[in-house]
Amino acid sequence: MRVGGEAQPVTVEDRIRTGWSGRAGAYAELTKPGITVFVTVTAAVGYLMAALPAIVLSDLLHLVLGTALSTAGSLALNQYLEREPDAVMMRTRGRPVPSGRVPATHAMLFGAALLTLGVGHLWYWLGWLPAFVAASAAFLYDAVYTPLKLRSPLATPVGAVPGALPALIGWTAHAGSIDARGMTLFGILFLWQLIHVLALAWNLRNDYELAGFQLIPPGSVRLISALMVGYSVMLLPLSVLPAVLGMTGTLYLAGASVLGAGMVTVTIGFLLKPTKQRCGRVFLGSLLYHPLLLALMVAGAL
């Protein structure tokens, strides 16, 4: 096999990995299962917040399947589009396309098929609006955000839009329209995404520089940490708005306040002492914030 442009001896492990089970695993990797589940759960929460207590189980199941398929397809297309920078970075060169386990053309066709099936499923079973939101998220992610990463730090706020749209896929699947409550969910996830990506990009900045990615603004770390603080300060009042709008209850109000204060605290900590360890706390905090906030939101709405 060939890694990094140099021929490598074919091992027994390589032969096993390229068998049918290995090929299936490689195609599964293209869909980034962890992120696909993450996005699908977010869409499901969007549906629950619009539907509770009048949940239609069949609609929820169709939403989960359509969102999972469209997300998996979009992520596979992303790996096809980023195959060259992925081959440069240490943490991504083992992905299916740059490692040669999946031919680039196959990855493109696989991703396009999954995306088409997912959007079509949403349209057929739930209507044109959730399908349109899902298609828009895929377009912004693959056709706008992905190439923009190589050109401008504006890629980060642009990429936060498709990152927040899954909540609206779920919301529109029940509500059939987008209102202030749906946009509140979108806004919360948009600000959360900015903090999350900035923390990840700063900690991986050396690897990203090798690939030419420009996810963080040029300049001192003070600017980046100040942006994180600003976004977390805006996130705190916005995150309690669902309780004010009557979407959820006091349990959520209390929990969102604590989680929001925690995000402000860790971002300020990074601003005061910008080290990799403290940036890691911001990133870990963002990973915990998202599922905990959504769980509190649903629990408070029951």
Secondary structure by P-SEA (a helix, b strand, c coil): cccccccccccaaaaaaacaaaaaaaaaaaaaaaaaaaaaaaaaaaaaaaccccccaaaaaaaaaaaaaaaaaaaaaaaaaaaaaaaacccccccccccccccaaaaaaaaaaaaaaaaaaaaacccaaaaaaaaaaaaaaccccccccccccaaaaaaaaaaaaaaaaaaacccccccaaaaaaaaaaaaaaaaaaaaaaaaaaaaaaaacccccccccaaaaaaaaaaaaaaaaaaaacccccccccaaaaaaaaaaaaaaaaaaaaaaacccaaaaaaaaaaaaaaaaaaaaaaaaaac
